[in-house]
Amino acid sequence: DPAGRPGQPTASVELTGLQLRTREETEVVATLKNVSRRSVRTKGTVVVYDLNGNAVRQIPVPDVPVLPESERDVVVPTSESTTPLPPGQYRVELKIDVGQPAVIVGETTLKVER
């Protein structure tokens, strides 16, 4: 353990990709790379803002493991129940806490067509 701390090695996870994927609904796909030798679990939120900066939707990030020295996609659907977002431009902000000192933050834009 380079930090010299007893017990678990320090978590070190990076956000290597953030994209939107549209099938029946739009999903936020965050690619997380765990470069440490410990498994972590994800918790956090995706917040969708309208052009005025109002939060129009807040979706919890699924609690999933990211195994040591591996990469995985964490998929967060943007449709709550069956309500799709109305057409327009949105800003999507992702915050994921895996237990390291800094929260992982990513941002992208979403355009919903009519």
Secondary structure, DSSP 8 states (H G I E B T S, - for coil): -TT--SSS----EEEEEEEEEESSSEEEEEEEEE-SSS-EE-EEEEEEE-TTS-EEEEEE----EE-TTEEEEEEEES-BTTB---SEEEEEEEEEE-SSSS-EEEEEEEEE--
